[in-house]
Amino acid sequence: MEKSRKFKINVRCSDVIDECERQFGYERKALRAKTKDPTVTKGRHTAVYLCRIITGKSYPQIATAIGYK
């Protein structure tokens, strides 16, 4: 599957995660916690999806950015 990106932007996963926390109204580092609360999980899944799309990083790289590895 070829990744098509129209724009080359320099965004780090941590930037995406921080913005998701801000948009969802979570405390700082909430998405990096290993909680299974459904509201936080939804935000975490959104952050992972956006990291994948925006940065093009692999899932293991994203997991490292979130703090799961």
C-alpha positions as protocol buffer text, in pm:
chain_id: "A"
residue {
  index: 1
  type: MET
  ca { x: 0 y: 0 z: 0 }
}
residue {
  index: 2
  type: GLU
  ca { x: 153 y: 324 z: -111 }
}
residue {
  index: 3
  type: LYS
  ca { x: 133 y: 619 z: 123 }
}
residue {
  index: 4
  type: SER
  ca { x: 32 y: 935 z: -51 }
}
residue {
  index: 5
  type: ARG
  ca { x: 105 y: 1257 z: 129 }
}
residue {
  index: 6
  type: LYS
  ca { x: 32 y: 1580 z: -51 }
}
residue {
  index: 7
  type: PHE
  ca { x: 220 y: 1800 z: 193 }
}
residue {
  index: 8
  type: LYS
  ca { x: 550 y: 1744 z: 362 }
}
residue {
  index: 9
  type: ILE
  ca { x: 513 y: 1870 z: 716 }
}
residue {
  index: 10
  type: ASN
  ca { x: 744 y: 1821 z: 1007 }
}
residue {
  index: 11
  type: VAL
  ca { x: 521 y: 1707 z: 1293 }
}
residue {
  index: 12
  type: ARG
  ca { x: 629 y: 1481 z: 1577 }
}
residue {
  index: 13
  type: CYS
  ca { x: 406 y: 1220 z: 1739 }
}
residue {
  index: 14
  type: SER
  ca { x: 438 y: 1405 z: 2068 }
}
residue {
  index: 15
  type: ASP
  ca { x: 289 y: 1715 z: 1902 }
}
residue {
  index: 16
  type: VAL
  ca { x: -8 y: 1514 z: 1777 }
}
residue {
  index: 17
  type: ILE
  ca { x: -59 y: 1350 z: 2118 }
}
residue {
  index: 18
  type: ASP
  ca { x: -40 y: 1684 z: 2298 }
}
residue {
  index: 19
  type: GLU
  ca { x: -293 y: 1838 z: 2060 }
}
residue {
  index: 20
  type: CYS
  ca { x: -531 y: 1542 z: 2102 }
}
residue {
  index: 21
  type: GLU
  ca { x: -510 y: 1584 z: 2479 }
}
residue {
  index: 22
  type: ARG
  ca { x: -593 y: 1952 z: 2440 }
}
residue {
  index: 23
  type: GLN
  ca { x: -882 y: 1890 z: 2199 }
}
residue {
  index: 24
  type: PHE
  ca { x: -1035 y: 1614 z: 2413 }
}
residue {
  index: 25
  type: GLY
  ca { x: -987 y: 1819 z: 2730 }
}
residue {
  index: 26
  type: TYR
  ca { x: -760 y: 1569 z: 2904 }
}
residue {
  index: 27
  type: GLU
  ca { x: -491 y: 1648 z: 3156 }
}
residue {
  index: 28
  type: ARG
  ca { x: -132 y: 1650 z: 3034 }
}
residue {
  index: 29
  type: LYS
  ca { x: 2 y: 1296 z: 2985 }
}
residue {
  index: 30
  type: ALA
  ca { x: -348 y: 1142 z: 3011 }
}
residue {
  index: 31
  type: LEU
  ca { x: -315 y: 960 z: 2678 }
}
residue {
  index: 32
  type: ARG
  ca { x: 23 y: 822 z: 2781 }
}
residue {
  index: 33
  type: ALA
  ca { x: -122 y: 657 z: 3093 }
}
residue {
  index: 34
  type: LYS
  ca { x: -208 y: 289 z: 3072 }
}
residue {
  index: 35
  type: THR
  ca { x: -568 y: 337 z: 3182 }
}
residue {
  index: 36
  type: LYS
  ca { x: -851 y: 150 z: 3013 }
}
residue {
  index: 37
  type: ASP
  ca { x: -1111 y: 416 z: 3078 }
}
residue {
  index: 38
  type: PRO
  ca { x: -1327 y: 427 z: 2762 }
}
residue {
  index: 39
  type: THR
  ca { x: -1313 y: 805 z: 2729 }
}
residue {
  index: 40
  type: VAL
  ca { x: -933 y: 813 z: 2745 }
}
residue {
  index: 41
  type: THR
  ca { x: -908 y: 508 z: 2520 }
}
residue {
  index: 42
  type: LYS
  ca { x: -1108 y: 687 z: 2249 }
}
residue {
  index: 43
  type: GLY
  ca { x: -869 y: 981 z: 2261 }
}
residue {
  index: 44
  type: ARG
  ca { x: -568 y: 749 z: 2255 }
}
residue {
  index: 45
  type: HIS
  ca { x: -699 y: 565 z: 1949 }
}
residue {
  index: 46
  type: THR
  ca { x: -758 y: 897 z: 1776 }
}
residue {
  index: 47
  type: ALA
  ca { x: -404 y: 1009 z: 1859 }
}
residue {
  index: 48
  type: VAL
  ca { x: -255 y: 685 z: 1725 }
}
residue {
  index: 49
  type: TYR
  ca { x: -458 y: 713 z: 1404 }
}
residue {
  index: 50
  type: LEU
  ca { x: -355 y: 1075 z: 1351 }
}
residue {
  index: 51
  type: CYS
  ca { x: 10 y: 995 z: 1426 }
}
residue {
  index: 52
  type: ARG
  ca { x: -1 y: 721 z: 1165 }
}
residue {
  index: 53
  type: ILE
  ca { x: -163 y: 942 z: 901 }
}
residue {
  index: 54
  type: ILE
  ca { x: 21 y: 1268 z: 967 }
}
residue {
  index: 55
  type: THR
  ca { x: 370 y: 1145 z: 1051 }
}
residue {
  index: 56
  type: GLY
  ca { x: 376 y: 816 z: 860 }
}
residue {
  index: 57
  type: LYS
  ca { x: 541 y: 645 z: 1158 }
}
residue {
  index: 58
  type: SER
  ca { x: 499 y: 274 z: 1217 }
}
residue {
  index: 59
  type: TYR
  ca { x: 282 y: 144 z: 1500 }
}
residue {
  index: 60
  type: PRO
  ca { x: 587 y: 37 z: 1707 }
}
residue {
  index: 61
  type: GLN
  ca { x: 730 y: 389 z: 1670 }
}
residue {
  index: 62
  type: ILE
  ca { x: 399 y: 540 z: 1776 }
}
residue {
  index: 63
  type: ALA
  ca { x: 382 y: 304 z: 2075 }
}
residue {
  index: 64
  type: THR
  ca { x: 726 y: 424 z: 2180 }
}
residue {
  index: 65
  type: ALA
  ca { x: 614 y: 787 z: 2150 }
}
residue {
  index: 66
  type: ILE
  ca { x: 310 y: 715 z: 2369 }
}
residue {
  index: 67
  type: GLY
  ca { x: 526 y: 527 z: 2618 }
}
residue {
  index: 68
  type: TYR
  ca { x: 405 y: 173 z: 2562 }
}
residue {
  index: 69
  type: LYS
  ca { x: 745 y: 28 z: 2473 }
}
